[in-house]
Amino acid sequence: GEGFDLMDDPHMPNGLGSKSFDDEGVPTKPTHYIRNGVFEKTYSDLYNAYKENTASSGNASRPGSPLGRSSNPIPVSAPHNLTIRGNVKRDDIIKDTKNGLLVSRLWYTYPVNPIRGDFSCTARSGIWIITDGQIKAPAKSVRIIHNLPRLLQQISAVADNERAVLPWASMPVTAPTIRCDGVTINLI
């Protein structure tokens, strides 16, 4: 959606994946992937940069430990600290929501069709019903089956309450509360 920014900030103070050099010795730098809702670029390691006849973006990572550092595996391209930043207060997003769900955690996010961006995930706990701008009651577990490019277009607000998370077997992410309009959910 408009106003949505997604970047990799490998120099973020206290970032879980912060580093000056990637795992191939290439200097890292902050990079916008999406700025104001528009895709700008992607990331690469030396191998993928060579294949594309470009310079490495400094995003080589050797996965293995929970923080993605090991000397054994072949490097892969990966962000260091994926970061989403917003400028709206979380409480204002809730007050501005007529009917919705506040989902604090997603579980079991799987690609259904990675080429199209289709995915499936569940929200099993920390789900709240929002009615007329107020959190009213806890909600039951739900499944979300959606499409990532469409979901990005449905973003209507991004809060300023970023927090660092380390998804299972993934690279660190710093993300705030994000409101997406028109997402279909199914009760489990």
C-alpha positions in Angstrom: 0.0 0.0 0.0 0.9 3.6 -0.4 3.2 4.8 2.4 4.5 1.3 3.0 8.3 1.0 3.3 10.3 -2.3 3.6 14.1 -2.1 4.1 17.1 -4.0 5.3 19.0 -2.1 7.9 22.2 -4.0 8.8 23.5 -1.1 10.8 20.5 -0.8 13.1 21.6 -0.3 16.7 20.9 -3.4 18.7 19.5 -5.2 15.6 19.5 -8.9 15.9 21.2 -9.3 12.5 23.3 -6.1 12.5 26.8 -6.4 10.9 29.2 -4.3 9.0 30.2 -7.0 6.6 28.2 -9.9 5.2 29.3 -13.5 5.5 31.4 -13.2 2.3 33.2 -10.0 3.5 31.2 -7.5 1.4 30.4 -4.3 3.3 26.7 -4.0 4.2 24.5 -1.0 3.7 20.9 0.0 4.4 18.7 -0.8 1.4 15.1 0.0 0.6 13.3 -2.9 -1.1 9.9 -1.2 -1.1 9.5 2.6 -0.7 6.1 4.3 -0.4 4.5 1.1 -1.8 6.8 0.9 -4.9 9.2 -2.0 -5.4 12.8 -0.7 -5.8 15.3 -3.6 -5.7 16.1 -6.9 -4.2 19.3 -8.3 -2.5 22.1 -10.6 -3.5 25.2 -12.4 -2.5 28.4 -12.7 -4.7 27.1 -15.8 -6.6 23.7 -14.3 -7.5 25.3 -10.9 -8.3 27.8 -12.7 -10.7 24.9 -14.4 -12.4 23.1 -11.1 -12.9 26.3 -9.2 -13.9 25.9 -6.8 -11.0 27.6 -6.0 -7.7 26.7 -7.9 -4.5 24.4 -6.0 -2.2 26.2 -7.3 0.8 23.5 -9.8 1.8 25.3 -13.1 2.0 24.4 -15.2 5.0 25.5 -18.7 6.2 22.5 -20.1 7.9 22.9 -22.6 10.7 22.6 -21.1 14.1 19.4 -19.3 15.4 21.0 -15.9 14.4 22.0 -17.2 11.0 25.8 -17.5 11.4 27.8 -20.6 10.7 31.1 -21.3 8.9 29.8 -24.5 7.3 27.0 -23.9 4.8 27.3 -22.3 1.4 26.2 -18.6 1.6 22.7 -17.7 0.5 21.2 -14.3 -0.1 19.2 -13.0 2.8 18.3 -9.7 4.5 20.1 -8.9 7.8 17.4 -6.8 9.7 14.2 -6.6 7.6 12.6 -3.4 8.9 9.1 -1.9 8.5 8.6 1.6 9.9 5.4 3.6 10.3 4.2 6.9 11.6 0.8 6.3 13.1 0.1 5.5 16.7 -1.2 2.0 17.3 -4.1 3.3 19.4 -5.1 5.6 16.5 -5.2 2.6 14.2 -7.5 0.7 16.6 -9.7 3.8 17.1 -10.0 4.2 13.3 -11.1 0.5 12.8 -14.8 -0.1 12.6 -14.8 -3.9 12.4 -11.6 -6.0 12.5 -9.3 -8.4 14.3 -6.2 -7.5 16.2 -3.8 -10.4 15.6 -0.7 -10.4 17.8 1.0 -13.5 16.4 0.8 -15.7 13.3 1.7 -19.4 13.4 2.6 -21.8 10.7 3.0 -19.5 7.7 3.6 -21.6 4.6 3.9 -20.8 0.9 1.1 -22.4 -1.0 2.2 -21.1 -4.4 5.5 -19.2 -4.0 5.5 -18.1 -7.6 2.2 -16.3 -7.2 2.8 -15.3 -3.6 -0.1 -17.4 -2.1 0.3 -18.3 1.5 -1.5 -19.8 4.5 -1.1 -19.1 8.2 -3.0 -19.4 11.4 -3.6 -17.1 14.4 -4.1 -19.3 17.4 -3.8 -16.9 20.4 -3.6 -13.2 21.1 -6.6 -12.4 18.8 -9.0 -9.7 19.7 -12.2 -8.4 18.1 -12.3 -4.7 17.3 -15.7 -3.1 17.0 -16.3 0.7 16.6 -12.7 1.5 17.4 -12.5 -0.5 20.6 -11.0 -3.9 21.5 -14.1 -5.7 22.7 -13.4 -9.4 23.3 -11.0 -12.2 22.6 -11.5 -14.1 19.3 -11.2 -17.8 18.3 -8.4 -19.2 16.2 -8.5 -18.3 12.5 -6.8 -19.3 9.3 -5.7 -16.8 6.7 -5.2 -17.9 3.1 -4.1 -15.0 1.0 -1.7 -13.6 -1.6 1.3 -11.5 -0.5 1.3 -9.0 -3.4 -2.5 -8.4 -2.9 -1.9 -8.1 0.9 0.7 -5.4 0.4 -1.8 -3.4 -1.6 -4.4 -3.8 1.2 -2.1 -2.1 3.8 -4.0 1.0 5.1 -1.9 2.0 8.1 1.5 1.3 9.6 2.1 2.1 13.3 5.3 3.5 14.9 5.6 0.7 17.5 8.3 -1.4 15.9 9.6 -4.4 17.8 12.3 -6.9 17.0 11.2 -10.5 16.3 13.1 -13.6 15.3 10.8 -15.8 13.2 11.4 -19.5 13.3 14.3 -20.5 11.1 14.5 -17.1 9.5 16.3 -13.8 9.6 15.5 -11.0 12.1 12.6 -8.7 11.4 11.6 -5.4 13.0 7.9 -4.8 12.5 5.1 -2.6 13.9 1.3 -3.0 14.0 0.0 -3.1 10.4 -3.6 -2.7 9.4 -4.7 -4.5 6.2 -8.3 -4.0 4.9 -10.4 -6.6 3.3 -8.5 -9.8 4.4 -10.8 -12.9 4.4 -10.4 -15.2 7.4 -11.7 -18.6 8.2 -12.5 -20.0 11.7 -10.5 -23.0 12.6 
